[in-house]
């Protein structure tokens, strides 16, 4: 979308609707959001996606103005999908709409390039206002998240040494640094070993390392794994 059209959307000076892509792995949620937006003349839903990779593909095909993005999705999580979209479809504004309100998820989304962060359950008028704002290039943080974010940023904490990792990936990297096997990590976290293996592969890619040993060295250099064994 051209900048003049974007500004027009923000000021209500154009009849062209804001083109929206809805990304969520739950069919009912996608259709619910779609039905909510379908009643608004200011918005046009141009595509839906159930996985992160599908979101990236659909965004490249349809070139939406705004992408409503869930964080927890199969194949490619919303944070990594947002990071890729900021490069591949830079004109699309990502508005995260999720149930996750923890500080790490909010900061990871913002660092990945998201322009907005709302919690699911937001009112229709709040969602529309957020869509309009991010389409106009503004940043939006929902009221249920803003206070937590301000409080987090106001504390004197060291920066996250691995900002590209999701909270689950960071937890797994910490256990890798403790010398735990994939099987042991899976048992501790209550997930399948294959799931841990997929996370480990994602960690290697984000840390740009080629082996478990390299990942462990990187993690221990940044203080992870201090409570575990040093094998």
Kinemage of the C-alpha trace (Angstrom):
@kinemage 1
@onewidth
@group {chain A} dominant
@subgroup {mainchain}
@vectorlist {calphas} color= white
{ca unk a 1} P 0.000 0.000 0.000
{ca unk a 2} L 1.258 3.491 -0.853
{ca unk a 3} L 2.012 5.817 2.056
{ca unk a 4} L -0.747 8.235 0.988
{ca unk a 5} L -3.301 5.422 1.114
{ca unk a 6} L -2.045 4.320 4.525
{ca unk a 7} L -2.376 7.817 5.926
{ca unk a 8} L -5.815 8.046 4.377
{ca unk a 9} L -6.864 4.878 6.190
{ca unk a 10} L -5.685 6.293 9.499
{ca unk a 11} L -7.628 9.525 9.003
{ca unk a 12} L -10.699 7.916 7.472
{ca unk a 13} L -10.133 9.752 4.171
{ca unk a 14} L -10.315 6.800 1.779
{ca unk a 15} L -12.945 4.238 0.842
{ca unk a 16} L -10.363 1.535 0.118
{ca unk a 17} L -10.509 -1.134 2.868
{ca unk a 18} L -7.470 -2.260 4.812
{ca unk a 19} L -6.432 -5.668 3.444
{ca unk a 20} L -5.947 -8.191 6.249
{ca unk a 21} L -4.436 -11.687 6.444
{ca unk a 22} L -5.480 -13.791 9.468
{ca unk a 23} L -2.893 -16.284 10.764
{ca unk a 24} L -3.947 -18.731 13.485
{ca unk a 25} L -3.673 -22.511 13.709
{ca unk a 26} L -7.222 -22.897 15.050
{ca unk a 27} L -9.913 -22.938 12.360
{ca unk a 28} L -12.620 -21.687 14.723
{ca unk a 29} L -10.469 -18.760 15.838
{ca unk a 30} L -9.658 -17.784 12.251
{ca unk a 31} L -13.300 -17.893 11.241
{ca unk a 32} L -14.305 -16.011 14.381
{ca unk a 33} L -11.892 -13.175 13.641
{ca unk a 34} L -12.928 -13.235 9.984
{ca unk a 35} L -16.611 -12.956 10.916
{ca unk a 36} L -15.807 -10.106 13.291
{ca unk a 37} L -13.982 -8.199 10.570
{ca unk a 38} L -16.436 -9.077 7.790
{ca unk a 39} L -19.006 -6.777 9.347
{ca unk a 40} L -16.660 -3.807 8.971
{ca unk a 41} L -16.564 -1.857 5.712
{ca unk a 42} L -13.090 -0.578 6.577
{ca unk a 43} L -11.510 -4.049 6.451
{ca unk a 44} L -11.201 -6.761 3.797
{ca unk a 45} L -9.944 -10.236 4.754
{ca unk a 46} L -7.833 -11.340 1.781
{ca unk a 47} L -6.423 -14.634 3.104
{ca unk a 48} L -6.148 -17.022 6.033
{ca unk a 49} L -3.239 -19.213 7.145
{ca unk a 50} L -2.936 -22.055 9.672
{ca unk a 51} L 0.879 -22.269 9.971
{ca unk a 52} L 3.767 -19.844 10.068
{ca unk a 53} L 5.162 -21.007 6.740
{ca unk a 54} L 1.738 -20.717 5.104
{ca unk a 55} L 1.444 -17.196 6.515
{ca unk a 56} L 4.686 -16.183 4.844
{ca unk a 57} L 3.554 -17.695 1.526
{ca unk a 58} L 0.110 -16.104 1.641
{ca unk a 59} L 1.585 -12.725 2.552
{ca unk a 60} L 3.893 -12.864 -0.454
{ca unk a 61} L 0.965 -13.803 -2.715
{ca unk a 62} L -1.689 -11.395 -1.439
{ca unk a 63} L 0.437 -8.484 -0.142
{ca unk a 64} L -1.884 -7.548 2.744
{ca unk a 65} L -1.660 -4.263 4.622
{ca unk a 66} L -1.975 -5.957 8.018
{ca unk a 67} L -1.278 -9.516 9.204
{ca unk a 68} L -3.076 -10.632 12.371
{ca unk a 69} L -0.584 -13.116 13.797
{ca unk a 70} L -0.869 -15.775 16.488
{ca unk a 71} L 2.354 -16.774 18.257
{ca unk a 72} L 1.828 -20.497 18.810
{ca unk a 73} L 1.596 -22.116 15.381
{ca unk a 74} L 3.005 -25.342 13.917
{ca unk a 75} L 5.774 -25.519 11.353
{ca unk a 76} L 7.010 -21.978 12.037
{ca unk a 77} L 5.978 -19.994 15.108
{ca unk a 78} L 4.552 -16.502 14.858
{ca unk a 79} L 7.737 -14.846 16.086
{ca unk a 80} L 9.915 -16.409 13.379
{ca unk a 81} L 7.212 -15.824 10.753
{ca unk a 82} L 7.138 -12.141 11.754
{ca unk a 83} L 10.909 -11.938 11.468
{ca unk a 84} L 10.834 -13.377 7.929
{ca unk a 85} L 7.935 -11.168 6.886
{ca unk a 86} L 9.790 -8.039 7.977
{ca unk a 87} L 12.305 -8.888 5.238
{ca unk a 88} L 10.113 -10.500 2.573
{ca unk a 89} L 6.984 -8.334 2.887
{ca unk a 90} L 8.201 -5.212 4.710
{ca unk a 91} L 5.102 -3.158 3.844
{ca unk a 92} L 2.823 -5.539 5.763
{ca unk a 93} L 2.256 -4.562 9.389
{ca unk a 94} L 2.145 -7.501 11.812
{ca unk a 95} L -0.390 -7.245 14.626
{ca unk a 96} L 0.105 -10.054 17.140
{ca unk a 97} L -3.188 -11.356 18.566
{ca unk a 98} L -2.505 -14.082 21.094
{ca unk a 99} L -3.257 -15.506 24.528
{ca unk a 100} L 0.385 -15.157 25.588
{ca unk a 101} L 1.012 -12.103 27.746
{ca unk a 102} L 4.387 -13.013 29.241
{ca unk a 103} L 7.169 -10.463 28.939
{ca unk a 104} L 9.422 -12.677 26.826
{ca unk a 105} L 6.752 -13.224 24.169
{ca unk a 106} L 5.933 -9.517 23.943
{ca unk a 107} L 9.575 -8.476 23.634
{ca unk a 108} L 10.363 -11.249 21.146
{ca unk a 109} L 7.462 -10.143 18.942
{ca unk a 110} L 8.544 -6.509 19.028
{ca unk a 111} L 12.149 -7.389 18.250
{ca unk a 112} L 11.000 -9.556 15.346
{ca unk a 113} L 9.262 -6.546 13.802
{ca unk a 114} L 5.653 -6.691 15.015
{ca unk a 115} L 3.958 -3.292 15.169
{ca unk a 116} L 1.233 -4.298 17.577
{ca unk a 117} L 0.443 -6.751 20.361
{ca unk a 118} L -3.099 -7.494 21.555
{ca unk a 119} L -4.522 -10.249 23.706
{ca unk a 120} L -7.280 -12.460 22.348
{ca unk a 121} L -10.615 -11.315 23.679
{ca unk a 122} L -10.055 -7.704 22.641
{ca unk a 123} L -13.247 -5.865 21.751
{ca unk a 124} L -14.157 -5.314 18.104
{ca unk a 125} L -13.528 -1.570 18.329
{ca unk a 126} L -10.124 -2.153 19.939
{ca unk a 127} L -9.131 -4.620 17.220
{ca unk a 128} L -10.244 -2.259 14.449
{ca unk a 129} L -8.420 0.670 16.061
{ca unk a 130} L -5.256 -1.458 16.311
{ca unk a 131} L -5.543 -2.539 12.661
{ca unk a 132} L -5.903 1.074 11.554
{ca unk a 133} L -2.988 2.211 13.723
{ca unk a 134} L -0.479 -0.425 12.611
{ca unk a 135} L -1.528 0.083 8.964
{ca unk a 136} L -0.617 3.743 9.427
{ca unk a 137} L 2.824 2.823 10.772
{ca unk a 138} L 2.063 3.322 14.473
{ca unk a 139} L 2.930 0.985 17.333
{ca unk a 140} L 0.093 -0.528 19.375
{ca unk a 141} L 0.337 -2.321 22.723
{ca unk a 142} L -2.930 -3.560 24.229
{ca unk a 143} L -3.915 -2.346 27.709
{ca unk a 144} L -3.515 -5.833 29.157
{ca unk a 145} L 0.118 -5.876 28.070
{ca unk a 146} L 1.297 -2.258 28.248
{ca unk a 147} L 1.643 -2.091 32.020
{ca unk a 148} L 3.625 -5.310 32.160
{ca unk a 149} L 5.919 -4.164 29.361
{ca unk a 150} L 6.602 -0.794 30.971
{ca unk a 151} L 7.315 -2.508 34.262
{ca unk a 152} L 9.668 -4.957 32.599
{ca unk a 153} L 11.576 -2.262 30.729
{ca unk a 154} L 11.825 -0.216 33.904
{ca unk a 155} L 13.722 -2.906 35.796
{ca unk a 156} L 17.485 -3.085 35.646
{ca unk a 157} L 17.897 -6.418 33.914
{ca unk a 158} L 20.669 -7.517 31.589
{ca unk a 159} L 19.677 -7.846 27.927
{ca unk a 160} L 18.569 -11.253 26.689
{ca unk a 161} L 21.670 -12.900 25.156
{ca unk a 162} L 19.466 -14.869 22.733
{ca unk a 163} L 16.610 -12.529 21.728
{ca unk a 164} L 15.777 -14.551 18.609
{ca unk a 165} L 14.832 -17.644 20.606
{ca unk a 166} L 11.290 -18.306 21.764
{ca unk a 167} L 10.793 -18.962 25.505
{ca unk a 168} L 10.532 -22.709 24.853
{ca unk a 169} L 13.689 -22.726 22.705
{ca unk a 170} L 15.577 -20.846 25.405
{ca unk a 171} L 14.445 -23.368 28.022
{ca unk a 172} L 15.651 -26.220 25.832
{ca unk a 173} L 18.983 -24.488 25.162
{ca unk a 174} L 19.458 -24.084 28.921
{ca unk a 175} L 18.946 -27.814 29.369
{ca unk a 176} L 21.308 -28.576 26.508
{ca unk a 177} L 23.918 -26.487 28.313
{ca unk a 178} L 23.311 -28.639 31.387
{ca unk a 179} L 24.288 -31.674 29.332
{ca unk a 180} L 20.810 -33.199 29.081
{ca unk a 181} L 19.897 -35.454 26.166
{ca unk a 182} L 16.873 -34.826 23.950
{ca unk a 183} L 15.091 -37.698 25.663
{ca unk a 184} L 15.727 -36.277 29.129
{ca unk a 185} L 14.570 -32.825 28.043
{ca unk a 186} L 11.426 -34.299 26.488
{ca unk a 187} L 10.598 -36.174 29.691
{ca unk a 188} L 11.143 -33.085 31.838
{ca unk a 189} L 9.033 -30.823 29.625
{ca unk a 190} L 6.345 -33.407 28.950
{ca unk a 191} L 6.713 -33.383 25.156
{ca unk a 192} L 7.763 -35.896 22.506
{ca unk a 193} L 11.490 -36.358 21.759
{ca unk a 194} L 10.753 -35.448 18.122
{ca unk a 195} L 9.369 -32.105 19.284
{ca unk a 196} L 12.556 -31.423 21.214
{ca unk a 197} L 14.580 -32.404 18.137
{ca unk a 198} L 12.654 -29.893 16.017
{ca unk a 199} L 13.309 -27.177 18.591
{ca unk a 200} L 17.007 -28.070 18.698
{ca unk a 201} L 17.222 -27.746 14.907
{ca unk a 202} L 15.579 -24.316 15.132
{ca unk a 203} L 18.032 -23.295 17.864
{ca unk a 204} L 21.002 -24.337 15.699
{ca unk a 205} L 19.660 -22.249 12.806
{ca unk a 206} L 19.039 -19.152 14.932
{ca unk a 207} L 22.417 -19.388 16.697
{ca unk a 208} L 24.107 -20.184 13.370
{ca unk a 209} L 25.893 -23.212 14.803
{ca unk a 210} L 26.397 -26.594 13.165
{ca unk a 211} L 26.562 -28.908 16.158
{ca unk a 212} L 25.293 -29.552 19.663
{ca unk a 213} L 28.756 -28.865 21.066
{ca unk a 214} L 28.852 -25.400 19.478
{ca unk a 215} L 25.403 -24.609 20.841
{ca unk a 216} L 26.440 -25.690 24.337
{ca unk a 217} L 29.568 -23.527 24.215
{ca unk a 218} L 27.542 -20.494 23.108
{ca unk a 219} L 24.957 -21.096 25.817
{ca unk a 220} L 27.492 -21.532 28.616
{ca unk a 221} L 29.368 -18.408 27.524
{ca unk a 222} L 26.124 -16.502 28.175
{ca unk a 223} L 25.509 -18.083 31.574
{ca unk a 224} L 22.990 -20.791 30.661
{ca unk a 225} L 23.192 -24.238 32.212
{ca unk a 226} L 24.812 -23.078 35.463
{ca unk a 227} L 22.579 -25.324 37.560
{ca unk a 228} L 23.280 -28.449 35.523
{ca unk a 229} L 26.117 -30.892 35.084
{ca unk a 230} L 29.236 -29.930 33.211
{ca unk a 231} L 29.987 -33.035 31.168
